[in-house]
Amino acid sequence: MLAVALAERFDGEIINGDALQMYEGLPIATNKLPLAERRSIPHHLLGCVQLDAETWKVGKYVRHANAIVRDIVARGKLPIVVGGSHYYTQSLLFQTNLVDKGSKEHLSVEAQEAKWPILAASTGHMLDRLHVVDPEIASRLHPNDRRKIRHSLEVYLTTGKKPSDLYQEQRNMPSPSVSSQERIFENGDEGLLAAPEPTSELRFDPLLLWVHVDRKELLARLDQRVDTMVHAGLIEEVEAMQQYLQKQQQNGVSIDQSSGIWTAIGFKELLQYVLTGSDRALDANGSAVMKKQGIELTKIATRQYARQQQKWIRNKLLRALKENHMLSHLVVLDGTEISQWKHNVEAIAADAVTAFLAGGPLPNASALSKAMTEIVLPRAEPHIKARCCEICKVTLMTQQQWDAHPKSKKHRKATKIPVDWQAINAKSQATNGTSHTARIPDNRLDG
């Protein structure tokens, strides 16, 4: 709603920066802004990709969004990018990510897999190949993260260079000034990850607004949002999408559910209930339990995604802005108190945009909210390296996770030394010379 208010005030047009809102379907799950709430403001790249179309990758998004931004500017209007997919929006802002380093030919998924069959192989086989061609990148990826593993292999196959070498090239590039004079505003309303490394050159001169909410309030708001989505018809929406899938399969059409709209939070979490909840063999209580579990899984996934978004901003976007001496172009707005939204968010954002468009200094960012001083100081990015606990068969990605794992309930249970009560009894009898048998506690009978 902030983007719409600013677009009305500053004659702007909105460009969607959410990777899933680009697709048709699941308007509730992907939180598409209803038509009535758009207030006749043009919205671009919103619900524009057909369900049976090829999945849009970040490079295709950047090419289309970049063209739209320049068209809006040419018409004398203000482009406003709104998004929760920070990989997409950051790739639009910076022009030296791997998006621009790849092959000039843009092959479809089918064409890629025909040319390089390894891209259609199992996740394990792809990871094995990646360990051969680029062990540095392979060691940083979770073994179950098929999308990132495939993307890294795709970069290697299309460019002939190791992704780790391309990242290093980007690190070594000097930080030039902004490459063009177009002014672009990105609204990071709080809400894939093939994380681009630090970047070097901006496509535009941007102003970034981040609506931040205190953690406790944010978590409560996210849970409430899921409940609202369920009441608005989220489950029925999942049912309709599942029926579409079944129809396509009956027609012999194969759909990759590991990418695109099919990865939307809420779809896979509620799918099991949709598939079995109406089963006649399942009583009412069992159906209600499955529904409750699906809703809870949706809430958990939503909270996890929100944390990923915040980590992205802190560890990647802030670092890229700092390298380009552009931290002063980021304004953090405090959206914690809904009752103070007009003052704490809309008014301050409007002042910042006014100053930005006039070419003057932005409002004193540090005085706007405590979040600005607490968050904008970039934190050190954790070193990423996949390590597996052979006892628990769990993969840990950071040193912090690795250090904390031995204290986890799962690991402590797995490493608990069993007590041989039979041996203790035998030793006791031999020592005491009696036939007395120690009672084996019920909870120790399993050894």
MARPA-992778 format. One record per atom (N, C-alpha, C): x, y, z. Coordinates in steps of 0.02 Angstrom, whole numbers, plus 50000, padded with zeros to 5 digits. Layout:
N
XYZ;...
This chain:
447
500424994050000;500005000050000;500435006350000;501055005850024;501505011550022;501665013349950;501805008349910;501995009549840;501425013049803;500805010849814;500235013849781;500155021149803;500225022449868;500165029349893;500695033849861;501305031449856;501845035449826;501735036349751;501495031149718;501365031649646;500825036849632;500315037149674;499795042249666;500075049249676;500505049949725;500765056549741;501285059049692;501695054349665;502265056449624;502195054249551;501585052649529;501455050649460;501905044849440;501845039449477;502285033649466;501915027649438;502295022849416;502025016449395;502415010949432;502075005549446;502365000349490;502594994349449;503194991949465;503474985949433;503544980549486;503224974949475;503264969449522;503974966549525;504224965549586;504874962549595;504834955949633;504244953049635;504144946649669;504154941049617;504584936149627;504684930949577;504064926749564;503614926249613;503024921949605;502404925849585;502374932249601;501804936249580;501794937449505;502324935849470;502344936549398;501874931549364;501724925949398;501344920549368;500594921349381;500204918349335;499494917549347;499404912649405;498824912849436;498674907849487;498914909849556;498594906849606;498764907849677;498814915149697;498324919349680;498374926449699;498364927449775;498024922849811;498014923449884;498674921249913;498924915449892;499554912849918;500144917449905;500154920549846;500714924949829;500584932249849;500004933549879;499844940149906;499834945549852;499554943849793;499484948949741;498994954349765;499164960549750;498724966149769;498084965749728;497504965449760;496864965149723;496794971149677;496444970249621;496364975449571;496054981749601;495574980849646;495234986649675;495704990949717;496234987849745;496694991549788;497264994749749;497284993749683;497824996649643;497675003849624;497065006049634;496855012949624;497045015549554;496955011249505;497095013049434;497825014449420;498275013049467;498985013849454;499225008049410;499575009349355;499835003849314;500314999349353;500194992849349;500634987849380;500924983449325;501574982949323;501914979149271;502184972549299;502224967449256;502504960849273;502134957649331;501484958549332;501064955749385;500554951049353;500604944549367;500154939649339;500194939249263;500784940249236;500854940549164;501114934149132;501334929349173;501624923149147;501104917549153;500944914349096;500444909049096;500694902949135;500224899149162;500404893249201;500784888049160;500624887649096;500954882649054;501574885449018;501764891649035;502354894649004;502984892249040;503544893049007;504184891249037;504334895749097;504634892849149;504804896649209;505264902449192;505094908349218;505524914249209;506114913849257;506714914249229;507304914649271;507484922049281;507944923249325;508094930149343;508334934249283;508704931249238;508944934949180;508384937549137;507864933549127;507294935549087;506914941049123;506844940449188;506504945649227;506884952249220;507544952049227;507944958249224;507864961649156;507884957749102;507824960649035;507154964249027;506614961049049;505954964049042;505874970149089;506074969249152;506004974749200;506424980749181;507024979549157;507464984949136;507154989049079;506854985549031;506534988948975;505934993048999;505554990249048;504974993849074;505185000049112;505714999449153;505965005249190;506145010949142;506505009349090;506725014549043;506135017549005;505635013448990;505035016048957;504655020949003;504595019149067;504245023449115;504615030049122;505275029749127;505675035849134;505605040149071;505605036949012;505545040648949;504885044348945;504375041848979;503715045048979;503645050149035;504195051449070;504195056549122;503865054449187;503815048049198;503505045549259;504035042249304;503825040549364;504285037749413;504195030149418;504715026249402;504665018949411;504755017049484;504315012849509;504335010549578;504355002849577;504914999949598;504974992749600;504784990249669;504314985649672;504064983049736;504184975649738;504534973149788;504644966049786;504904962949850;504774956549854;505034952549908;505564947649886;505674947149819;506194942549794;506834946649783;507234947149836;507794951749834;508324949749783;508374943349767;508844941349715;508654944649649;508004945049635;507764948049573;507864955649573;507664958949627;507724966249628;508454968449631;508874964749668;509574966649670;509914965449603;509714960249567;509984958949501;509764964249451;509184967249463;508964972749421;509364979149435;509524980349498;509884986349516;510614986149494;510934980349501;511644979649487;511754975749423;512194978249379;512264975149313;512874970749305;513204968949360;513784964549353;513704958049391;513074956249405;512954949649434;513054944349380;512994938049399;513074932649351;512534932849298;511994936549311;511474937249261;511764940049196;512234944649202;512524947849144;513164944349121;513394939449160;514014936049143;513894929749103;513264927649098;513124921249067;513154921448992;512974915848962;512984915148890;512474919948858;512624922248799;512164926848765;511564923148736;511614916548729;511044912848703;510594910748762;509954911848754;509484910448808;509084904348789;509294898548814;508974892248796;508414890748844;507904887348818;507374884948862;507644879348906;507264877648957;507474872149002;507554865748962;507074864348917;507114858348877;507734858348833;507884864148802;508474864548759;509114863748798;509134866648858;509724865848901;509834858548918;509294855048937;509374848148959;509534843548900;509314845548840;509494841648780;510234842648764;510474848748774;511174850348760;511644847748814;511424848248877;511834846048934;511394841448978;511374835048963;510934830349000;511034830449075;511624832449099;511754832449170;511264837049207;510994842149172;510524846749203;509844843549216;509724837649188;509104834049200;509214828149248;509834827349270;510004821749314;509744822849384;509834818049427;509624818649497;510044824049531;509784826649586;510134831849623;510824829349645;510854823149669;511494820349691;512004819949636;511794817849576;512254817349520;512494824249498;512044829149499;512254835949481;512754838649531;512634837349596;513094839749647;513784836349640;513784829849624;514414826349612;514804829649555;514454831349502;514784834549445;515044841449464;514654845049504;514864851649526;515484851249570;515524846149611;516124845149652;516744844249608;516654841349549;517214840349503;517424846849470;516934850649445;517104856649406;517214862849449;516894863149508;516974868949551;516854867049624;517344863649655;517244861249723;517114866849773;517384872949759;517274878449806;516544880249812;516204880949755;515484882449755;515084876549781;515264870449761;514904864549782;514894863849857;515444865649889;515484864949963;515044869849999;514804875049964;514394880149996;513644878949987;513464873749950;512764872549935;512494866649974;511884867349998;511564861750033;511424856249982;511564849949999;511484844449951;510774843349927;510274846249961;509584845549938;509334851549898;509754856649890;509544862749856;509644862049781;509184858649750;509244857049678;509304863349635;508914868449651;508904874349609;509584877749606;509894878649664;510544882049665;511084877649633;511044871249646;511544866649617;511484866749541;510874866349516;510774866449444;510994873049414;510824878549448;511014885149423;511774885849418;512134883449468;512864883949467;513154879849409;512884873949398;513114869949342;512944873349276;512354876349273;512154879849212;512624885649196;512834889349248;513304894849239;513964892149210;514204886649238;514824883749214;514764881449141;514214878149125;514124875349058;514024880849005;513674886149024;513524891348975;514094896348966;514494897349018;515034902349014;515724899249004;515794892849022;516444889649019;516894891649076;516614895349124;516994897549183;516684894749246;517104893649297;516844891549361;516464897349394;515884896049423;515534901449458;515974904949510;516384901149545;516814904249596;517304909149565;517544907749503;517994912449469;517614918749449;516994917949427;516594923849408;516464928249468;516304925049525;516194928849586;516834932649605;517404929349598;518034932649616;518184938549570;518014937849506;518094943349459;517684949449482;517074948049506;516654953549529;516954956849591;517234952849636;517534955649696;518114960249679;518484958449627;519084962149609;518954968349568;518324969249545;518164975049504;518144981249546;518394986849520;518324993249556;517594995249559;517424999649605;516735001849611;516645008549576;516395008449513;516305014649477;515705018449502;515625024549477;515035028449495;514435025649458;513855028049475;513245025649444;513295026449369;513095021249332;513215021149260;512705025049220;512135026649248;511645030449210;511275035149258;510945040049229;510635045149271;509895044049284;509635038349260;508935036949275;508845036449351;508305038949375;508155038649446;507645033049456;507765028549500;507305023049511;507205022249586;506595020749606;506425019949676;506235012749689;506565009449736;506375002549753;506055002549821;505444999949825;505094999449888;505134992249911;505504991049964;505584984249989;505064982650041;504434983750027;503904981650074;504064974650098;504034973450166;504244967150192;503934961450152;504304958850139;503994954150097;503294956250083;507984915849795;507794909849770;508464907449776;508574905749823;509134910249832;509744907349797;509894910149741;510504908449704;510964914349711;511174915549772;511434922049793;511974924949749;511854931049721;512394934449687;512894937149739;513504937349721;514024939949765;514044947549761;514504950849798;514534958049795;514584960549723;514234965849708;514184968249641;514574974749633;514624977149571;515064982849560;514724988949529;514254987949485;514004993649448;513244993949449;512994999849466;512275000849469;512015002649400;511424999949384;511095001849322;510765008649329;510545010249389;510145016249401;510405019849463;510145025849473;510275029549534;509665028349579;509715023849628;509105021649663;509005024949731;508375025249751;508195026449820;507855020049844;508065017449901;507775011249927;507435012649993;506815010449998;506425011050060;506285004050086;506485002950148;506374996350179;505904997350238;505314994350233;504834994650289;505014989050337;505274990950395;505504986050444;505014985650502;504914979550528;504464978450585;504844974550638;504764976550701;505094972950756;504894965550753;505364961250772;505284954050762;504654951250795;504514953050856;503934950150891;503294952050854;503234958350836;502644960550800;502604957450730;503184956750698;503194953850631;502944946650631;503174942750679;502964935650682;502214935150694;501964939350738;501234939250751;500854941250689;501114946150653;500784948650593;500794943350537;501344939750533;501394934450481;500894928850495;500844926750559;500364921550576;499654923850560;499504930050577;498834932750564;498704933150489;499224934650451;499154934950378;498954928150350;499264922850375;499084916150350;498364914450367;498154916150428;497454914850448;496974918650402;497154924850385;496744928850341;496714925750271;497274923150248;497304919950182;496854913750180;496864909850234;496444903850237;495704905850233;495514910950271;494814913250271;494624916150202;495124918750166;494984921750100;494934916550044;495104910250060;495034905050010;495684901849987;496204901850029;496844898950011;496784891549995;496414887850035;496354880650025;495994879149959;495464882949944;495104882049881;495564883749822;496004888549832;496484890549780;496974884849766;497204881549819;497654875749811;497284870049776;496664869049793;496254863849761;496204865049686;496084871349666;496014873049595;496674871849558;497234873549590;497884872449558;498034865049551;497844861149601;497944853949598;497524850849542;496914853249534;496484850849480;496784852549412;497094858449407;497434860349345;498014855549331;498394853949383;498954849249375;498714842449350;498184839949381;497914833449362;497684833449289;497364838849269;497124839349200;497714839449151;498234843149168;498824843349125;499154836449119;499184833049176;499484826349176;499074821449134;498414822049138;497974817749098;498064819049023;498264825149007;498384826948937;499094825648915;499474822348960;500164820548944;500654826148949;500464831548984;500904837348993;501264836849060;501924836949058;502324836449120;502484843549145;502374844649209;502504851249238;503024850549294;503534854649290;504064854649341;503814858549402;503674854949456;503414858149516;503954860549563;504584860249541;505144862449584;505324869749572;504964873249528;505124880249513;504484883949497;504554890549491;503994894749473;503444894949525;502824895849502;502254896749546;502154890849593;502394884949573;502264878949613;502674878749677;503144883349685;503534883749747;503244888749796;502664891649779;502354896649823;502194893649891;502344897349943;502194895150011;501444894450019;501234888750045;500524887350054;500294881850008;500584881449948;500364876249900;500584869349924;501234868449932;501474861749952;501284860150024;501234865350066;501084864150136;500364861650146;499904864050103;499194862150109;498994856750060;499454854850016;499284850049964;499084843249992;499424840950044;499264834450073;498544834350100;498344839850132;497654840250157;497164840350099;497324844050047;496884844349988;496804837549956;497354833649954;497334827149921;496974821849962;497014822350028;496744817050070;496204819450119;496134825950126;495664828550176;494944826750163;494784825750099;494094824050081;493994816450073;494514812650091;494484805450084;493944802650131;493504798650103;492954795950144;493214791550200;493804788650191;494074784250243;494344788250302;494384794750293;494654799150346;494074802350383;494054801350449;493504804250487;493594811750494;493084814950522;493094822250528;493674824750570;493824821050624;494384823150667;495044822650630;495134817250592;495754816450555;495834821850502;495284823650469;495314828950419;495484835650451;495194837050508;495324843350543;496054843750565;496324838150587;497034837950608;497484839450548;497344836450492;497754837550432;497714844850409;497124847750413;497044854750395;497444859250441;497404857850506;497764861850555;498524861250544;498754855150529;499464854150516;499684857950454;499274857850401;499444861450340;499494868950352;499034871650391;499054878850406;499664880550448;499834876250496;500424877550538;501064877150497;501104872350451;501694871950407;501754878150364;501184880850342;501204887050302;501464892850344;501264893150407;501514898550451;502254897850463;502484891750474;503194890550485;503604892550424;503374890450365;503734892150303;503744899750291;503194903050308;503154910350300;503654913850346;503704911550408;504174914650455;504894913450432;505034907450407;505704905850383;505894910250324;505414911250278;505554915350220;505684922650240;505314925050289;505424931950313;506124932650341;506364927650377;507054927850403;507554927950346;507424923950295;507874923850237;507904930650203;507344934050198;507324940650167;507744945550207;507674945350273;508054950050315;508804948550311;508984942250310;509694940450304;509974942850238;509564942150185;509804944350119;509964951850121;509514955750148;509634963050150;510254964550190;510324961450249;510904962950291;511564960650261;511564954550234;512194951450213;512384952850141;511904954550099;512064955450028;511914962450002;511284964650011;511114971149984;511504976750018;511534976650085;511894981950120;512634982050102;512914976150093;513624975750075;513734978650005;513274976949958;513334979549890;513264987149889;512784989749928;512694997049931;513305000449962;513584997350013;514175000250045;514765000449996;514854995249956;515404995049908;515325000449855;514705002349842;514565007449791;514455014349823;514605014849888;514525021149925;513805023849919;513325019249924;512635021049914;512195019649976;512495018450033;512095017050093;511645022850111;511855028850092;511455034750108;510805034850068;510745030550017;510145030149976;509645025050004;509785022250061;509325017550093;509005020950153;508345020650156;507975023450213;507565017750243;507665016450307;507295011250343;506705014550379;506115012050364;505505014850392;505225010050445;504985012750500;504745008650555;503995007450547;503825001250525;503124999550515;502834995450572;503144995750630;502924991550687;502234993450711;502114999950719;501475002350745;501005003950686;500524999650674;500055000750619;499685007350628;499525009050690;499145015150703;499545021450684;500215020750679;500645026350662;500905025950591;500585021750549;500835020550481;500885027050440;500375031050443;500375037250404;500975041650421;501125042150485;501675046550506;502355043150499;502415036950525;503065033650528;503295030850461;502825029550416;503005026350352;502845030950293;502205032350281;502025036050221;502325043150219;502275046750274;502505053750275;503265054050266;503625049850302;504355049950298;504585047650229;504245042550202;504415040150135;504295045650084;503745049250090;503595054650043;504125060150047;504345061850106;504865066950114;505515064550081;505675058150090;506285055450061;506255055549985;505675053649956;505615053549883;505645060749856;505325065449891;505345072449869;506065075049866;506445073649919;507145075849920;507555072249867;507425065949858;507785061949809;507685064549738;507055065949720;506905068349653;507175075349642;507235079249695;507495086049689;508255086149688;508555080349700;509285080049700;509605082649763;509195083649814;509455086349877;509615080849926;509865082649985;510035077550035;509415074350063;509465067850077;508905064250106;508835066050179;508245064750208;508155065950280;508685062250320;508835064750378;509335061650422;509105054550438;509395049750402;509155042850407;509205040150478;509755041650512;509865038750579;509355041050629;509035046750615;508545049350662;507845046750648;507755043250592;507085040950573;506835035350617;507255030650632;507035024950672;507645021450702;507535018150758;508085014450788;508305008750743;507835006350700;508005001050654;508565003150607;508575009650589;509085011950542;509775011150571;509865013150634;510525012750664;510705005550683;510195001450699;510334994550720;510464989950661;510154991450603;510154986750547;510654988650493;510704995050478;511094997150420;511844996050430;512064995150492;512764993450502;512864986350478;513194985350421;513244978550391;513584973650438;513294967850441;513574962450481;514024958050439;514484954750471;514924950150434;514504944250409;514594942550346;514224936950318;514524930450343;514114925750367;514384919450391;514714915550335;515264912150353;515604907950304;515164901750291;515024900550227;514584895050208;514994889150183;514904883450215;515214877350193;514804871450218;514574867350172;514144861750191;514554856350227;514314854450286;514624848950324;514074844450350;514194838050348;513684833150367;513874829750432;513404829550479;513484825650540;513314818450522;513814814150520;513704807250498;513264803350547;513244805550609;512834802150658;512094803550646;511924809950636;511224811950628;511014812350555;511504811950509;511354812650437;511014819350423;511294824550453;511044831350444;511594835650415;511424839950366;511914844450335;511864851250368;512424853850392;512464860450422;512854865050375;512634871450368;512914875850318;513394881150346;513344882850409;513774888050438;514134885450500;514664888950520;515034887050580;514594887550641;514154892550643;513704893350699;513244887350706;512974884950649;512544879050651;512944872950673;513554872350648;513974866650665;514144866550739;514294872250768;514464872750839;513854871250883;513264873250859;512664872450900;512374865350895;512534861850841;512214855350829;512334850150884;512944849550911;513044844450964;512594845451025;512344851551034;511914852851091;511174851451075;511034850051012;510334848950993;510064842451021;509404842251030;509084836451058;509204830251015;509164831250948;509254825650902;509944822550908;510464826850911;511144824250915;511284821050982;511054824251036;511174821351102;510834814551110;510244813951080;509894807551084;510264802251043;510524804350985;510874799550941;511534797250970;511844801551010;512514799951037;512484797451109;511884796551136;511824794351204;512094787151211;512534786251258;512844779651268;512334774951301;512154769451269;511664764851299;511954761351360;511524760051408;511724756551469;511594749151462;512104745051471;512034737751466;511824735151535;511174735151547;510924733051612;511044725651625;511044721551574;511174714351583;511874713351610;512364717051583;513054716451605;513124718851677;512764724251693;512804726951762;512524721851810;511964718651793;511674713451836;512154707651846;512464705551790;512924699851795;513514701551840;513784707651832;514354709651873;514154710251947;513544712651959;513304713452028;513224706652061;512964701852024;512874695152052;513544691852067;514024692952022;514674689852032;515024692852093;514914699252104;515244702752160;514924700952226;514254700752227;513894699652289;513764692352304;513854688052254;513734680952264;513014679352278;512564683452252;511844682352262;511514681552195;510904679152198;510514678352137;510044684252126;510154689552165;509714695352158;509804698552089;509254700452059;509284703651992;509044710751997;509464715451974;509264722451975;508694723551927;508214727751949;507644729151905;507854733651848;507684731751789;507854735851731;507294741051722;507464747451727;506934752551720;506574751751653;505924753251656;505514752451596;505784756451537;506034762551553;506274766851499;506964764851475;507254759551502;507914757251479;507874750451445;507284747651438;507234740951410;507484740451339;507474746251305;507694746151235;508454746951230;508794746951285;509524747551284;509744754651280;
